[in-house]
Amino acid sequence: MDAKIVIKDFNLYYGKKQAIEGFNLSIPRNEIFSLFGPAGSGITSLLRAMNRLSDLTPDLRVEGDILLDGKSIFAPDLSMTALRRRVGMVFDVPTPLPLSIFENIAYGPRLQSKKSKAALQDIAEQALRAAALWEDVKDRLQAPAMSLSGGQQQRLCIARVLALQPEVILLDRPCSGLDPISTAKIEESLIELKKNLTVVIAPHSTQQAGRIADRVAFMLLGKLIEDGTSEDVFMQPKDQRTNDYITGRFG
């Protein structure tokens, strides 16, 4: 397995409370990897740790390591800005900037380096196409981003991350508040995106994980219980706790 991310003996604490315990996992490149489990399993904490957004939390402490292409993301010489460009994150609640649709996409690339208007327009189109939003907004790019529907705003947030050409995209329940049509469009986008990058998603349901993930990992109370291919884990789980969760006996 060609691993893009390797998590080694990872522990995460909020003050004295341990949120992730003894975590070891390899995430292959160019696949959709789903982390699933009940609330309080540490999934969001783990996602935020993968691009060190967790550093912004007071009293947080980590042990162990997370490797991106074989190099520790905690290395002293690692640029935090560069890491977050390589590993982008989309949250469960859409957070468009109070700007136009176009400016939401152009904002990051413009900060990254000086680009012509034509180059920014090309970046915006490519990112919006990749997020399955181009056909919806191509004739109103100067409209306020807040005028979009909830599902469109979420796809805009995905496009905003894609405009920076990340190698990994982390998604924390990106479809939790969306209707089935918007959810299907995002899922279709993710399946297409894995051709060029690695997708790590906390799905809003086990059904979503089963539909789109190549590999999955079940987390419970901060521990990795089981991981493997989507088919193996959902059809023949090795751990009774995984089976109980999948079949709805708890969670």
N, C-alpha and C positions, 0 to 999 in steps of 0.2 A: 504494500500500500504506500503510495506516494503522499506523505503527510504534508499538509500546508501548515497546520497548527498542531503542536504537541504540548499537552498539559502534564506536568510532572510533579507528583507529590504535593499538590497545591492545597493550601489551607488559607482561608480568608476569615478575618475577625472584624466585627464592629465592636470596638472596645473589648470587653471580656467575652462577648457572645460570638461563638464560632458559627459562621454561615455556610462555609464549605470545608469539608474534611477529607483529607487524604485522597485528593482527586487525581486520577490518571486517565488520560484520553488522547487519542490521535484522531485528527479530523483531516480526511483526504482533500486534496485540491480538486477543484472543478466538480464538486458534488454538492447536493443539498443535504446538510446534516441537521437533524432536528433534535433539540433537547426538550424533553417533555416530562411533566410531573405535576403534582398538586401545588397549590399556592404555598409558599414558604419553603420550597425545595432548594432555593439558592440559584435558580436559573438566571434571573436578571442580574444577580451579583456576578455570576460567572461571565455572562456576556459583557458586562461593563468592565470586567477585569481584562478582557481580551484586547481592548484598545486603551486601557488604563483610564477610562472615565471614572473608574472607582477611586482614583487618586483624589478626586474632588470631594470625597466624603470624609468628614472629620472622624478622627479616632479609628480609621480603617488601617488594618495591618495585614500583610500577606506573607506567606512562607511558600517555598517551593519555586517552581518556574513555569513560564509559558513561553514556548519557542515559536517564532514565526520564520519559516524557511530556515530552521536550524539555529536561529539567533535569538537570544533572550530579549523579550520586550522590556525587561527591567535593567538592561545593560546601561551603564552610566553614560555611554557615548551615543545613546539612541535619542534622536530628536522626537519629542512628543508630537509635534506638529506633523512630522513625516509619518509617524506611526498611524495617526488618526486619518491621514489621507489614504494610507494603504489599507486600513481596517476601518470602514465606515459603519455607522450604526443608525438604525431607524427604530423609533419607539412606538409604543402602542397607540398613543394619542398623536395625530398629525400636528406638526408645529411649523406651518409655513411662516416665512418672514413677512412682515407687513409691507410687502413690495408687490410688483407685478409678477405674473407667472414667469416671464422671461428673466427678470432680475433675480428671482429665487434661484434659478439655475446658473446664471452668469456670475453670481456673487462670489462663490468659492473660486472658480477658475480665474476670475479677475484679481483676486487677492494673491493667488498662487504665482502668477506672472503676468506681465503686460501682454495683452492679446488684442488683436484688432476686432472691430465690431463683427466683421464677417466670420472670424474664427469663433467668436462667442456664439454667434447665431448657429454655426455648424455644431458646436458642442451641445447647445441647448436642444437642437433637433435630435441629435443622436441619443442624448440622455432621455428625452421625452419618448422617443420611439422605443427605447429599451424598457421603459417603464409602462409601455402600452397606454400612453396618454396623448401622444402627438395628434392623433386624429380628432380627439376631443377638443384640443385647445389651439391648433395651428392657426386658426383665424382670429384668435383673441389673446395673443401672447402678452399684450400690454394691459390686459384686464387684471384687477387685483386678485392675488392668489386666494384671498379669503372668500372670493365669490364662487369658488369651486365647491362641489359636493364633498362630503366626508371621504368617500372612496377616491375621488380625484385628488384631494389634498394629500392623502396617504401616498398615492402614486407620484405626486409631485415631490414629496419628501424623499422617496426612493430615487427619483430622477436627480434630485439635488446632490445626493451622495454619489450617484453614478457619474455625474459631471466631473468629479475629481479622479475618475478612473481608478477606483480602489481595486485591490487584489482580493479582498474579503469584504462581505457585507453581512453585518449582524442585524437581525430583525427580532425585536421583542414583541411578540403577539401583534404583528402589524395588521391583522384582520379582525381583531377582537370586537370592534364596534361597527363592522361593515356589513352591508347586505350581501347576499349570495352572489350577485352579478359582479360587484366590485371585488369580492374575494376571489372569484374565478379568474378575473383579469390579472390580479396580482400573482396568483399561483402560476398562471401561464407565463407571466413575465419572468418569474424566478426560474422556471424550468428552462427558459431560453437563456437566461443570464449565466447559468452554471457552465455554459460552454466557454466563458471567458474569465470567470471568477469563482471563488468559493463562497457558498451561501450557508450561514449558520442561523437557524431560526428557532425561536420558541413559538410553537404553533398555538393557536387559540383552542385547539382540540386535538385529540388523538387521531380523529378522522382526517384532519388536515395533514398531520404528519404522515399518515399512511398513504395519502394521495400523492404527495410531492417529494418525500424524502428518500434519498438513496440509502442513507444510514441513519440510525436513531440511537439516542441514549436516554434511559429512564433515570431520573434523579428523584431522591426522596430524602428530605431533611438534611440537605447539603451533601449527600453521599451519592456516588455513582452506583446504581444497583445493577444495571445491565446495559450493554451496548452491542450493536451488530447491524446487519442489514435490516432494512425496514420489514422485509418479508419474514426473516427469522424471528425478530423480536415480537412482531404482532401475531404471527401464526404459531410459533413454537417458543414462547418465552421460557427461559431457563429458571427464572426466579419466581416463586409464588407471588411475591409482592407486585411484580410486573404484571402478572396475569390478573391479579385482583384489581389493579388500577385500570387496566385495559377493559376489563369486563364490567367496570362501574361499581365494584364492591366498596370502594372508598374513593375520596377525592372530589 
